Amino acid sequence: MPKGELFAYLGPNRAGKSTTIRILTGLTKLNSGNAYLNGFHIEKGALEAKRQCGIVPQSINLDSELSVFENLDIHGRLFNISRRTRKEQIHKLLEYVGLSGRKESQVKDLSGEMKRRLMIARSMIHFPKILFLDKPQWGWMQIYADVFGHRQRGLKQSRATIFLTTHYIEETEFLAKRVAFLDEGKIATIVIRLRN
């Protein structure tokens, strides 16, 4: 995938979308072949490969008893980001996802949409080169469109390549430049939009 592009991985249930993400993020071992994230082999260079990516999983997995800021701060600490850089990055990301006024709010008090926006911010706290968005539900696709599509600053600000897996062909129409159609574990075809 070209750097800085939003790439959609489209297919029906059990086509292999989540398996692909599990392999690329190191949760499932390869049976054969090779895979690389930003030039790092996902098994031989596992630690560096994992540092290259952020992931927004299908289900919400935030710490509901902590504040918005604390959720992001803890995640930044896990990646050994300095206090000053964490603070600056949190400020930028909350503004970027539309939560700048909710920094001190407890996660349990947020709406479902706000939690999804916070998960996007959390996935970007460590400056990943590749961002995985795994099978969002229908309403969440609208949030992704707002953050990464309509604002037209998503890819420029994050500088990340975005890998979106989805069932919804309609949503990929205005989000992705390239769409790969997956069938029974194999890419059947890739469609490239001439204008994005």
C-alpha positions as CSV (number, residue, x, y, z in Angstrom):
1,M,0.0,0.0,0.0
2,P,1.3,3.5,-0.8
3,K,2.2,5.5,2.3
4,G,-0.3,8.0,3.6
5,E,-3.3,6.4,1.8
6,L,-6.5,5.0,3.1
7,F,-6.8,1.4,1.8
8,A,-10.0,-0.6,2.2
9,Y,-10.1,-4.4,2.6
10,L,-13.6,-5.4,1.7
11,G,-15.2,-8.8,1.9
12,P,-18.1,-10.9,3.4
13,N,-17.9,-12.6,6.8
14,R,-15.2,-15.3,7.1
15,A,-13.4,-13.9,4.0
16,G,-10.2,-13.5,6.0
17,K,-10.2,-9.7,6.9
18,S,-9.7,-10.1,10.6
19,T,-7.2,-12.9,10.1
20,T,-5.1,-10.6,7.9
21,I,-5.1,-8.0,10.7
22,R,-4.2,-10.6,13.3
23,I,-1.3,-11.7,11.2
24,L,0.0,-8.2,10.5
25,T,-0.3,-7.2,14.1
26,G,1.5,-10.3,15.4
27,L,-1.5,-12.0,17.1
28,T,-1.5,-14.9,14.7
29,K,1.6,-16.7,13.2
30,L,2.1,-17.1,9.5
31,N,1.7,-20.6,8.1
32,S,3.7,-19.7,5.1
33,G,5.0,-16.6,3.2
34,N,6.3,-13.3,4.6
35,A,4.7,-10.1,5.7
36,Y,6.3,-6.7,6.5
37,L,5.1,-3.5,8.2
38,N,6.9,-0.5,7.0
39,G,9.9,-2.6,6.1
40,F,10.0,-4.7,9.3
41,H,9.3,-8.5,9.1
42,I,6.4,-9.2,11.4
43,E,8.1,-12.2,13.0
44,K,11.8,-11.6,12.7
45,G,11.5,-8.0,13.6
46,A,8.3,-8.4,15.7
47,L,9.0,-5.6,18.2
48,E,9.8,-3.0,15.6
49,A,6.9,-4.1,13.4
50,K,4.5,-3.7,16.3
51,R,5.8,-0.2,17.0
52,Q,4.8,0.7,13.4
53,C,1.1,0.2,13.9
54,G,-1.9,1.3,15.8
55,I,-5.2,-0.4,15.9
56,V,-8.8,0.5,16.5
57,P,-10.5,-2.8,17.3
58,Q,-14.1,-3.7,16.5
59,S,-15.2,-3.5,20.2
60,I,-14.7,-0.6,22.6
61,N,-11.9,-1.5,25.1
62,L,-11.3,1.8,27.0
63,D,-10.9,2.0,30.8
64,S,-14.3,3.4,31.7
65,E,-13.2,4.5,35.2
66,L,-10.4,6.7,34.0
67,S,-10.7,10.1,32.3
68,V,-10.2,10.7,28.6
69,F,-6.8,12.2,29.3
70,E,-5.7,9.3,31.6
71,N,-6.7,6.7,28.9
72,L,-4.4,8.5,26.4
73,D,-1.6,9.2,28.9
74,I,-1.4,5.5,30.0
75,H,-1.2,4.3,26.4
76,G,1.5,6.9,25.7
77,R,3.5,5.6,28.7
78,L,3.4,2.1,27.3
79,F,5.3,3.3,24.3
80,N,7.8,5.2,26.4
81,I,6.7,8.6,25.1
82,S,8.1,11.4,27.2
83,R,5.7,13.3,29.5
84,R,6.1,16.6,27.5
85,T,5.5,14.8,24.1
86,R,2.6,12.9,25.6
87,K,0.9,16.1,26.7
88,E,1.4,17.8,23.4
89,Q,0.3,14.8,21.4
90,I,-2.8,14.3,23.6
91,H,-3.8,18.0,23.1
92,K,-3.4,17.7,19.3
93,L,-5.2,14.4,19.0
94,L,-8.2,15.4,21.2
95,E,-8.6,18.5,18.9
96,Y,-8.2,16.3,15.8
97,V,-11.0,13.9,16.8
98,G,-13.3,16.5,18.2
99,L,-12.9,15.9,21.9
100,S,-10.8,18.8,23.0
101,G,-13.5,19.9,25.6
102,R,-13.8,16.4,27.2
103,K,-10.2,15.9,28.4
104,E,-11.2,15.6,32.1
105,S,-14.5,13.6,31.4
106,Q,-14.7,10.0,32.7
107,V,-15.0,7.6,29.8
108,K,-18.1,6.0,31.3
109,D,-19.9,9.4,30.9
110,L,-19.1,9.6,27.1
111,S,-21.5,8.7,24.3
112,G,-20.7,5.7,22.1
113,E,-19.5,8.1,19.3
114,M,-17.2,9.9,21.7
115,K,-15.7,6.6,22.9
116,R,-15.0,5.6,19.3
117,R,-13.3,9.0,18.7
118,L,-11.2,8.5,21.8
119,M,-10.2,5.0,20.5
120,I,-9.0,6.6,17.3
121,A,-6.9,9.1,19.3
122,R,-5.5,6.4,21.5
123,S,-4.4,4.4,18.4
124,M,-2.4,7.4,17.1
125,I,-0.8,8.4,20.4
126,H,2.6,6.8,19.5
127,F,2.8,8.2,16.0
128,P,2.1,4.9,14.1
129,K,3.0,4.6,10.5
130,I,0.1,2.2,9.8
131,L,-3.3,2.4,11.4
132,F,-5.7,-0.6,11.4
133,L,-9.4,0.1,11.6
134,D,-11.1,-3.3,12.1
135,K,-14.7,-3.9,10.9
136,P,-16.5,-0.9,12.3
137,Q,-20.2,-1.1,12.8
138,W,-22.4,1.1,10.4
139,G,-22.5,4.1,12.7
140,W,-18.8,4.1,13.3
141,M,-18.1,4.3,9.6
142,Q,-19.6,7.8,9.7
143,I,-17.2,8.8,12.5
144,Y,-14.3,7.5,10.4
145,A,-15.6,9.4,7.4
146,D,-15.6,12.6,9.6
147,V,-12.1,12.1,11.0
148,F,-10.3,10.6,8.0
149,G,-12.4,11.6,5.0
150,H,-14.5,14.7,5.1
151,R,-12.0,16.8,7.1
152,Q,-9.3,16.0,4.5
153,R,-6.7,16.6,7.1
154,G,-6.7,13.1,8.6
155,L,-3.9,11.5,6.5
156,K,-1.9,14.8,6.4
157,Q,-1.9,15.1,10.2
158,S,-1.4,11.5,11.1
159,R,1.0,10.8,8.2
160,A,-0.2,7.2,8.6
161,T,-1.3,4.6,6.0
162,I,-4.8,3.5,7.0
163,F,-5.9,-0.1,6.5
164,L,-9.7,-0.4,6.9
165,T,-11.5,-3.7,6.9
166,T,-15.2,-3.6,6.3
167,H,-18.4,-5.2,5.0
168,Y,-19.8,-1.9,3.7
169,I,-19.0,-1.1,0.1
170,E,-21.0,2.1,0.2
171,E,-18.7,3.6,2.9
172,T,-15.5,2.8,1.1
173,E,-16.7,4.7,-2.0
174,F,-15.8,8.1,-0.5
175,L,-13.2,7.0,2.1
176,A,-10.7,4.9,0.2
177,K,-8.6,5.4,-3.0
178,R,-7.9,1.7,-3.3
179,V,-10.3,-1.1,-2.4
180,A,-9.2,-4.8,-2.3
181,F,-12.0,-7.3,-2.6
182,L,-11.3,-10.4,-0.6
183,D,-12.9,-13.8,-1.2
184,E,-12.1,-17.0,0.7
185,G,-8.7,-15.7,1.9
186,K,-7.5,-14.4,-1.5
187,I,-7.7,-10.9,-3.0
188,A,-10.0,-11.2,-6.0
189,T,-9.4,-7.8,-7.4
190,I,-8.2,-4.3,-6.4
191,V,-10.1,-1.2,-7.6
192,I,-8.3,2.1,-7.7
193,R,-10.3,5.4,-7.8
194,L,-9.0,7.9,-10.2
195,R,-10.1,10.8,-8.0
196,N,-10.2,10.9,-4.2
